[in-house]
Amino acid sequence: MADNDDVPFNRDFPLKPGVVEEVRPGVRRILCNNPSPFTFTGTVSYILGEGKVAIIDPGPDDEAHAAALLKAVRGETVTHILVTHTHRDHSPNTARLKAATGATVYAEGPHRASRPRYESEKISSESGADREFKPDIRVSDGETIEGAGWAVQAVATPGHTANHLAFAWRERGICFVGDHVMGWSTSIVAPPDGSMVDYMASLQRLTQRDEDLYFSGHGPEIPEGPRYVRFLIRHRQAREASILHRLAKGKADIPTLVRAIYIGIDPRLIGAAGYSVLAHLEDLVARGIVATDGDPVIGGTYRMAG
Ligand SMILES: [Zn+2]
């Protein structure tokens, strides 16, 4: 969510839907026409290699986008489909592309939440998960997936979703970071699908890696990726400090905290902002800094512990 100016966001991304752009040798990208407050200009799919290629994140259930991807690889063979995570703007088109190409699908696994649902969350309006998706091959952290002229290492990056992977093309210093890191905005971390503890640990992981150029699920590439990630870490630490600052004045529910913290937020993002605040509160409750009655849930009231 673009709600703060402490991160050097870049919203300059003129790529038009359906146009193939070779952004680096062996890296092509195509934008899907699914713009929204959550997806920016839409989902970006990537084509890795030449001749025998991999497609990263085929995108939402979108026939035109599948056709654009297939047109981009006409005369080539798609050997691999790699999926960063199971949100509906990233994985559903996999079925269409697999049917058309016979490629093998690689991902961490089917969709799952970061933690079990609490009783009060059992009937929750749905997040955006693609529960149909199943990879052919389940990939674990550190495994290398190799094709003709390219090799990427899977980097477990849970937080946005529990099954999120980044794919690091180590010899080229490139990392495909999915929705874990985006240049145009912060990522949504919404429990129980997402987890703030996991997300922060996954950000730290990236700062310890060598890849410097990031390609994201939405928006432009990110040069100096680890440096950018350090801004994101500081942004979340500042957000946590704002929550504690507000709670120090007295107990509050999540809508109150959102109003206090997200000044001037796009009204369409208020719901998601509430879940981001919940992600922080869940972490703060687990650390014994904040208290609530019962489970830390979206409808709860929160206060400083002790
Ligand atoms: Zn996405």
Boltz pocket constraint, residues with backbone or C-beta under 6 A from the ligand:
constraints:
  - pocket:
      binder: B
      contacts: [[A, 38], [A, 39], [A, 43], [A, 87], [A, 89], [A, 90], [A, 179], [A, 217], [A, 218]]
      max_distance: 6.0
